[in-house]
Amino acid sequence: MRAHYTAAALSALATGSFGLAINSIKPGLASRDSLPIYKDASYSLDDRLEDLLSRMTLEEKAGQLFHQRLSEGPLDDSSDGNSTDTLIGEMHLTHFNIGSDITNATETAEFLNRVQERALQTRLGIPVTISTDPRHSFTDNVGTGFQAGIFSQWPESLGLAALRDPKLVREFAEVARAEYLAVGIRAALHPQVDLSTEPRWSRIGNTWGENSTLTSELIVEYIKGFQGEGGLNPGSVKTVTKHFPGGGPMENGEDSHFAYGKNQTYPGENFDEHLIPFKAALAAGATEIMPYYSRPIGTNWEPVGFSFNKGIVTDLLRGELGFHGIVVTDWGLITDGYIGDEYTPARAWGVEYLSELERAAKILDAGCDQFGGEERPELIVQLVEEGVVTEDRLDISVRRLLREKFMLGLFENPFVDAAAAAEIVGNEDFVRVGRYAQRKSYTLLTNNEGILPLGHPPRSTKFYIEGFDASFVAERNFTVVDSPAEADFALLRYNAPYEPRNGTFESAFHAGSLAFNVTEKTRQARIYSSVPTIVDITLDRPAVIPEIVEQAQAVLGSYGSDSRAFLDIVFGISQPGGKLPFDLPRSMEAVEEQFEDVPFDTKNPVFRYGHGLSY
């Protein structure tokens, strides 16, 4: 299914004309004859870049090396003294990650235009690059993405992997690019190409599954859909491929956002397989790479976090793999801080003993260009003034960062048409193809006695439901009852099992056991034994659910979908077409015995990669 784009969206995708030229927003700018070379597009990119670099102070260069979160609101508002106005005007930052839900396209576009206006008022008028974490799918993980909201709604990347359709992946990327461009977002802090070789890892939902070949095939279309063919241009949204060298092999499945999950391990000596998707991304034109927080254990690499690791960044990524683009660290490697009200130490794994100044120096020495989630340019100034880091070393990274701004056309066209944003974001055509992908990605795991689809049951049919709102069934003119004993069918929507963690931020990560506890299994078994039951499991991780497979009448796997999509599948309005992007293990014992770095390593899984039935 191909989306039928609106004329405005098609034109904007083809030409990159979402923005408004600086002169149309800022009448009265100096004439061309009086402009510095870097403001004059008639000069070559290299000439403009070198002209701008030659005009920059040490402090202005240092500011380019930081990429901080940005929340909508007045530019001079701040709870810690560092308002957006201060970050741009005094600290010289020009890279920001928009860190709030977007609920109104016009208002967000107007806000980001104000941010660009403020950047133009600085001495050099360097435009801002706005980035975002994933925004187009359903997620409860506030640390790694946002709910789609007003954007078109798609399954997670796992759902796109389940579809095995490179053309649809390209279409998703083009739609997401159009919606990002419309509000002023020019950088995607994705794709996440880690392989899901450790089933317990909490970040599998944004991966492409367990297979390095499939991930590599789909990621090419993803990157080209966001950036366009032939490299970055004024119609591109640049991508940040992460988490180098592959964040999947987490020791015991824990995540390196947290100190107890700092270790990445390779008991199967399978390091190289995790590089395969990154090689594909580089061949597809990836211009920016993000290493993960983790530190490698039991390898020949230095056991320090990957962004501190010169062997990983300089020798492997830049030397062996030939990458010459930007390396941006993951968020919060230098400074202790807070996420909401929750204290979070700097994720300086393996170098916790170093001072903030020393951590910054080690990251630069490793070969990274930019510090994610930090606002400490004074550290960089101090390192240069004390002779620890040369200004020439800064220039290498600043050139890379500014070059992308020129390639994206931000110096000519940093603004967007706020009035048009609402027509493009979440338009009918984009929403339609997103809904199609949600439904098609459903994976039919079991269908005993061909219970699905239910088709057109009598209006007197009664349903017992869990996990979604009764109104979705009622709007189809069926009755929802209070107990399984009263029902003709049970419809249950469950998240894949996990063990809740303490803390606001930590609790958003679905970690620990992949199996329901004994109490929950017993409770569910009573439902399965009393009424024909159809179960939808949201597979943000490979659930251990053999008891559900054995007892429920039908089991579906999904990867981010609304309740209407589930009901459309149940009643046969849409048909499931997904195939599992990973194995579904039979037991937690099998999960615990497998090697973290080896795919398809659980013994006797309930269903293997690629399983999926159809009607």
Sequence and secondary structure as in RCSB ss.txt:
>XXXX:A:sequence
MRAHYTAAALSALATGSFGLAINSIKPGLASRDSLPIYKDASYSLDDRLEDLLSRMTLEEKAGQLFHQRLSEGPL
DDSSDGNSTDTLIGEMHLTHFNIGSDITNATETAEFLNRVQERALQTRLGIPVTISTDPRHSFTDNVGTGFQAGI
FSQWPESLGLAALRDPKLVREFAEVARAEYLAVGIRAALHPQVDLSTEPRWSRIGNTWGENSTLTSELIVEYIKG
FQGEGGLNPGSVKTVTKHFPGGGPMENGEDSHFAYGKNQTYPGENFDEHLIPFKAALAAGATEIMPYYSRPIGTN
WEPVGFSFNKGIVTDLLRGELGFHGIVVTDWGLITDGYIGDEYTPARAWGVEYLSELERAAKILDAGCDQFGGEE
RPELIVQLVEEGVVTEDRLDISVRRLLREKFMLGLFENPFVDAAAAAEIVGNEDFVRVGRYAQRKSYTLLTNNEG
ILPLGHPPRSTKFYIEGFDASFVAERNFTVVDSPAEADFALLRYNAPYEPRNGTFESAFHAGSLAFNVTEKTRQA
RIYSSVPTIVDITLDRPAVIPEIVEQAQAVLGSYGSDSRAFLDIVFGISQPGGKLPFDLPRSMEAVEEQFEDVPF
DTKNPVFRYGHGLSY
>XXXX:A:secstr
      HHHHHHHHH TTEE HHHHSTT   GGGS GGG TTS HHHHHHHHHHH  HHHHHHHTEEEEE SS T
T  SSS  HHHHHHTS   EEEE S    HHHHHHHHHHHHHHHHTSSS    EEEE   SB    TTT    TT
S  B  HHHHHHHT HHHHHHHHHHHHHHHHHHT  EE   B     STT TTGGGS  S HHHHHHHHHHHHHH
HH TTS  TT  EE EEEET S  BGGG  TTSGGG EEE TT  GGGGGHHHHHHHHTT  EEEE S EEESSS
S SS GGG HIIIIIIIIIIS   SEEB  S SS  EEETTEEE    TT TTS HHHHHHHHHHHT  BEET  
 HHHHHHHHHTTSS HHHHHHHHHHHHHHHHHTTTTT  EE HHHHHHHTT HHHHHHHHHHHHHT EEEEEGGG
     S  TT EEEEESS THHHHTTT EE SSGGG SEEEEEEE   B  SSTTGGGS BS SB  HHHHHHHH
HHHHHS EEEEEE SS  B HHHHHHSSEEEEESS  HHHHHHHHTTSS      SS B S HHHHHHS TT TT
 SSS SB TT  B  
